[in-house]
């Protein structure tokens, strides 16, 4: 499994037809201390690039975009209870939601780590 990235600073980790989604280190650095997350509703389907949630910090609020077309199958309730997980472990315990993808070919357009690092500089 390899992690892929969006230009909007979300990361995805694919496990078969299910993809875990979160925000990158760069995104949480730019936001500062995260104080609230609005997560999508389980069972709801989204198109790629739809707004699926919101992250609020002491400095700003930012939309979380759906990186791939699919249906939300799980949200991270621990993140809802402790939004600081998005800062302390954005690529691990701070994940946002999981989706069952319906357009697997969309993965091909996402950035690998090298391309994302070049974009995020």
Secondary structure, 3 states (H helix, E strand, C coil): CCEEECCCCEEEEEECCEEEEEECHHHHHHHCCEEEEECCCCCCEECCCCEEEEEEECCCEEEEECCCCEEEEEECHHHHHCCCHHHHCCCCCCCCEEEEECCHHHHHHCECHHHHHHHHC
